[in-house]
Amino acid sequence: MLFDRISATPDREAYRFPVADRWESVTWRETGEIVRTLAAGLLALGIRPEERVAIASSTRIEWLYVDLAIACAGAATTTVYPSTGAADVSFILGDSGSRIAFAEDDVQVEKLRGERDRLPDLAHVITFDGTADGDWVLDLDDLRGLGAKHLAEYPDAVDRAVEAVDSEDLATLIYTSGTTGAPKGVELPHRCWTYIGIAADGLDILTVDDLQYLWLPLSHSFGKMLQAVQLQVGFPTAVDGRMDRIVSNLAVIRPTFMAGPPRIFEKVHAKVAQGVEEDGGVKARLIGWAFGVGTRMAQARVAGHRVGPLARAQHAVADRLVLTKVRARLGGRIRFLISGSAALSPDVAAWFQAAGMVVIEGYGMTETSAGACIVRLDDPTSGRVGPPVIGTEVRIADDGEIFLRGPSVMRGYHRRPEATAEVLSPDGWLATGDVGDLDAEGRLRITDRKKDLIKTSGGKYIAPQSIEMLFKAVCPLASQMVVHAEGRNYATALITLDPEALTQWAGARDLSVTAYAELTALPSVRDYVQASVDQMNSRLNRWETIKDFRILDRDLTVVNGEVTPSMKVRRKVVDDAYRPLFDSMYATGS
């Protein structure tokens, strides 16, 4: 895929990336030269076909370079989140048998150095920004030097390595962070990524003239999927994984599309909604009117209804006064946004659509290379994740569980044949663990995780994710909600608030208290959250409504194991950790 892309568009921009206070870019031809040298360096270090090479780094241009170099050397990438603790890094590298590890900086190097005695297979560490010791730890310049020398002796070494790769050879090993149990290494061969690229290209929604902004963790299958799509289609990508730069980068880069988990879209929606609420008066009424007009226009377009001249005139005014300014926050050129990794609230999706930015949802898992289904741009149905991409099959079991089959499905869990057999049938059907249904047009809807469905003592089933998603759509201060009702006679919840939104809220009210924990204890904060809970409850079935809640004095974190790196709640961890708090909301002990 890489060398086909270089051949097709050698002088077009491939990547854009920050260097100090400016952005630089490279063409596909230049990318090929960089990757070829790095791949030759890996070959010089003795890497062999399908041997694992780990990358422990945030999203940055070097991640992409070395990942492509690993593939071109015939090896396989083991991905590691930079936030992963030393013990878990040791487990992942040990279980994968990684021979070489790329480490972003000295923080990542020290994790590996501290675990060196438990990693006998790890021959070398190569750092991007850290300190090399000339022995076990090298830097990228060292690797480039080795590569240049290797190519001088064996000019066709990389070409031969590329030609030797088979579609079933291992390309990527991603350890699922999982919401329960120890992580499992998902083996994704090269055919997963070539298929994903071709299937996405077949949707005809992207061209070489698009510009992607990529900030997602490349350690996650979602980010890796976008890399494969770029190779196939050929659009340039601006790369910067620094979360605190997303908003400022959008204004500079002005991408035509961007992908992310629901949380990023929830935060944009909440920030605007909070600002409107605080402004109040005429401005709030104007914004409310403009979004009402935008909503009616969007609904008419989706339904295929003709829009009259009066409605068009109203929309032009609403767009000029309000909606265009919302789009400007994301650079002003967004054609569409992609939401994945968890369910997006229909309310949030409708808000973006009213502003003139369609959010299309996709569905997949690490075990399906992140891609299985996606909403079509010409049919942006809210609440569904679209039909399967071409070549992928979906079926629904009698109990509602979703099964998938297709070229993007993993070849199995690394060194875990029993675990593989539990989810992957001999004829290729993958049990996803998700529950959903298909409509008459073949569009999939996800209702919840099979293991997450809650049964109350009254025998009613509750899908907690739907409730939690709705709460985050109606409460601008929300970060997380965790619903609890298993074996109880009513539902309760733990709630955490977004620190940035809470600080803004407090500042608008001139509160003297500024510390997060102190703010969450204020009666006025409780009253505000209660109003949001009441609003949410009005849209739920009686047995789903939240009868009581507690606001935690801190947010849930990856470090404490309460959420995964992709921000999915580890429900069992939270249930166990806060059992006394949950119990306190059931006065009778029922």
C-alpha positions, 0 to 999 in steps of 0.5 A: 500500500505504501509503495503503491501510494508513492508510485501514484502520487509521489509529489503530493503532500503525505503528512503535516506535523508540528516542529516547534511553533510551525508546521512542516510537511513531507511528500509521499516520495520523501516519506518513502525514503525515510521509511526505507532507511528506518526499515533497513535499520531494523533489518540491520538489527536482525529483525525477522519476518513477523517478529514484534517491534513495540511502539510506546508513544503518543501520536506523532509523525515518528509513530507513523514513520516507524510503524510503516518501517516495521511493516516494510521490514516484514515485522509486526507492530505491538502498540503500547499506550504511553499512559500504560504503567510499567508493569503492564508494559512489561506484560505486553512486551513479554507476552508479545515477545517484542524484540525491539521497542520504540520509546517516545522519551525518557519516561517511556525508556525508564519503564523499560529499563526498570523491567529489563530483567523480565524482558529477555527478548527485548534486544534494543530500545530506540527512543524518539526524544529520550537519551541514548546510551549507545548500547541498549538504548539507541536513538532514531539517528543511530537507526538511520545510520544503521539503515543507510549502511545496510542499504549501501551493502544490500540496496534491495534489502527492503524491497525483498522484505516487502515482497516476502510479506504475505497477506496472512502475515502478522502486521499489528498486535494490539492488546485490548485494554478491555473493561474486564480481565487481563488484556489479550493481544489481538493479531491483525494480519496485513489483509485486515488493513488492505481490506479496510483501506479498499472498503473505505475507498469504496464508500466514495466519501474521501479523495486525495484533496481531503485533509485529515486532522489525526490526533487519535492514539495510534495505539488504538485500532481506530487510529491505525484504521485511519492510517490504512485508509490514508494509504489507500486514498492518498489524502494528506494528514496533519498529525499531532496527538497533543490533546490540549492543542486540538482546538487551536490546531483545528483553526490553523489546519482547517481539515475537511474531516476528523475522527474521534470518540464521542467524548470529543464531540460531547465536549464541543457541544457542551462548551457551546451549550454552556456558553449560551446558558451563561450569556442568556437573554437576546443572544441565547434566544438568537442561538436557540432560534438559529439551531432550530432553523438548522435542525429543520433544514437538516431534517428536511434534507435527510427526508428528501423534502423540498425546502421553500424559499422562506425556509432557505432565507431563514437558514441563510440568516441563521447560518451567517449570524450563528452556525458559521461561527460554530463551524469556525471552531473546527476550522470552517472546512469540515465536510463530515466528522466520524465518531467511533469507539462508543455510542454517540448521543442522537442529541449531540449528532443532531446538534452538529448536523443543525450546525452544518457538520454531519457526524457519521457513526461507525462501529467496529472492535479491535478484533475487526480492525476497528471497521465493520459498519459505517453510516453513509453520508447520503443517509445520516440516520441517527441512532444507528451505525449504518450498514456493514462495509462491503465484504463484511457480514452481520447477523443477530443471534437469538439473544440479540448478540451481534456476530461479524464475519469478513476480511477485517476479523482478527486471526486470533488472540496471541497465544490464547487459543482457548480465548480465541475459540470462545469468540471466533467460530471455525467458519469465521463468525466473531461474537462481538459481545455487543447487543443490537438489531438490524432494520429493514435497510440493513442498518445496525443499531447497538443497544449495549454490551451484552455483559453490561445489561442490568437486570433489576430486582423487578425483572426489568432490563436496563441498558446503562450506556443509553442512559449515560449517553443521554445524560452527557448530552443534556448536562454541559458539566458531565464527564462520566455517569455510571448507572447501577441497578443490578439486583436492586429495585431502582437505578442510581448513578455515580457522576463525575464532572468535566474539570474544564467545564466546571471551572468555567461554570464557577467563573461565570458565577463568581464563586470563591471556591475554585478547587474541583473537589470543593466545587463538586460539594457545593449545593448549587452544583448538586442542584444543577446536576439534579436538574439535568438528571430530571431532564434526562429522566423525563425521556426514560421509561419509569424503571430506567429513571435515576432515583438517586446519584452521588457526585464524585470529588474527582473524575474517573481516570486511566491511572486508577483503572476506572476507564480504559485508554479509549475512555470506556468505563470499566464498570466492574472496577467502578462497582467494586471500588464504590460499592459502599457509596452505591449501597448508601443510595438504597436505604432499605438495603434492597 
